[in-house]
Amino acid sequence: MRMKRAKGVSSSVFLTLSAAAAMFLSGLAWTSPSYAEDVAETSVQASQDENFLYESIEVNVGSDKQAALETAQQQIREAFKKAFIRPYEPDRSQPVLERAIRQEVVSQLPEVTLPDVAFEQTQAAVNEMEGKVFLQGRISKAAAAQEMALRMAEIEAKLSQLRHMGDKNSRLKQLKLLLPNLPLIEEYARLAANLTTIGITLETDKTPMAVLLDRKITILFNEFLLMLDDSIPEAVVYEAEFADALEQQGLLISAKQPDLILKYNIETTGEYSEDKQLGLAAEVDLQDKNQESFVTYSADMEVGKTLTPEIQYNALQLFAKGVFEALKSRLLQTVYEKDNQPSD
């Protein structure tokens, strides 16, 4: 692992770090930065040089200069935070179910810890008569890198406990073991991307555990299979169309080594009611290989006096969407179950 400095970067950027961060940063390399523009409100302007990140704002002083400056300082702090909050960017190589879970996890990641912001008023003499001053905040790139590197090292230490996890367990069992670590894995990815933003890239001969586990989760989701099993013989007439609707949601249907058995009952209701208003009802129980229920779903849909092919299609699409959402919610529950959470 090594760190190299890009041409033109001042040596003042390279400060003495703690042992953990120094070891981690030994695998980082400085490159040409690409700090995002307009990361905060339009009144706050972002910029950077070799050693610092800047956020600047023009302050309308008004009658209370101190209060105006305090408000502006808070705006600048928020702008720095927003600069390091990266929206979820779906990876199309990942299955739909996995992307939906990751999107929810990313939305709940903690804020990045950044060093203190140093503030400076500039051009005050020119603009104070107009009731305006310019306020600039700056953060040291080296200090920001140290904060992020420390956190990445902490995450790697926690995830290293899983380095001996094998493939002998079922895919569902492996996901149950790995998903509680997904918030740490996504946090690591965001920190790595933020280091790139300020001009640092990771150079290492050893793939980080966070990256290995990230890939493993995608492999498991790509192989995650459901098998349909009608609870009553009459329901089999819906099987082909229901299976197609589930696949349109992004779920994989196969009878070969399924991870969950989707036991279902779909039937018409209301044939004997006084108003003859028909309905279509569905009951689904997703069971593991031990026939233990993993998640259930039920719904019914009023269809009127006639169950046309179009109405049946729409109903089955609705049911399939409900199954997808129920399974996603159950897997997210696995992510955040307290008993499964890694110690922080």
Secondary structure, DSSP 8 states (H G I E B T S, - for coil): ------TT--GGG-----HHHHHHHTTEEE------SS-S-TTEEEEE-SSEEEEEEEEE-TT-HHHHHHHHHHHHHHHHHHHT-------TTS-HHHHHHHHHHHHT---------EEEEESHHHHGGGTEEEEEEEEEHHHHHHHHHHHHHHHHHHHGGGTT--S-S-HHHHHHHHGGGHHHHHHHHHHHHHHHHTTEEE--SS--HHHHHHHHHHHHHHT-EEEEEESSGGGGGGHHHHHHHHHHTT-EE-SSS-SEEEEEEEEEE-TTSTT--EEEEEEEEEE-TTS-EEEEEEEEEEEES---HHHHHHHHHHHHHHHHHHHHHHHHHHHH-GGG----
